[in-house]
Amino acid sequence: MKTRMSRASIEAWYEINGIGLTNRQMLRIAELVRRHRKPCSNNEISLMSEIQINAVSARVNALVHLGVLVREPELSPCPVTGRRVSKVRHAGIK
């Protein structure tokens, strides 16, 4: 059975799942962390970028895997939640 989808729906799907939303969010997060110049928690990134935390977590994990972001070796308090969390920094910033 074939489902009819409008051209706009198909284009929107490719925009979100193809090259669009995911990559734009990753670029936005990488740039935000680079400009912040200090290690950031996922909650800080979510707050600053206005991207939902579940999407931030996925994008940060991908950026760490790609070597764009680096996880700090020690846990430190998150300014948003107060919990001790793993923070990330941009790979180009020591």
N, C-alpha and C positions, 0 to 999 in steps of 0.2 A: 504494500500500500504506500503510495506516495503522498507526502504532505505538501500542500502548497504554502510557500512562504513568500512574502513580498521581497522584492529586491532590497528595500531599505532594511528589513530584518536580517537578511543574509549579510549585508554590508556591516551592520551594527555588530553582528556576531564576530565577523573577521576583525573588526576594529578592536573589540574587547579581547578576543581570544587569539587572534593572529599576532599582529605586531603592535597593536595599539596600547590598551590600558596597562597591561602588565609591564611593558618596557618603559612606558612613560612614568609609571609609579617608581620603578627601579631607578631610573635616572633622577627623578625628583628626590628620592631618599638619599641616594649617593651624594648628590649635590648639597642637600641639607646637612648631612653629617660632615661633609668636607668643610662647609662654611661655619659650622658650629665650633669646629676645632677642638672639641673636647669629647670624650667618650659619651655616648648616648644610650639610654635604655630604649626598648621598643615602645614603651608608653610615652616617653619624651618625643620620640619620632612621630608617633601617632598624633600627639597633641600639636606639635609644630607643623606637621604636614596636612593635618585634617584628613588623613587616610585611616580607615578603620583598623583596629589593632590586629585582627586576623589577617588582613592583607599585608600589613607592615611586617608581621612575623614571617610570612612566606617570602616576601621580597628581601628582607634582611638575610634570611637563610640562604637564598639564592645568591645574593651579593657576597656573602661570606664564602660560599662555595666557589664563586668566580674569582675570589681574591681581591675584590674591590674594597670590601670592609674586612676588618680584623676584630675578632673577639678579644676583649681584655682578659688576661689570665685570672684575675681576682674578681670576686663578687663585690659589689659596692651598692650603697643605698640608692634607690631610685627616688628622685625628687618628686615624682608624681604619686607613687604608691607608698613610699617609705620602706619597701621591702628590699632585701639584698638581692640583686639581680646581676646577670651577665650584661655588660655593655659592649658596644661596638664603636670603633673609630675608623676613619678613612685610612686605607692602607698607605696613602701618601703622606700622612701626618703622624709623627712620632709622639 
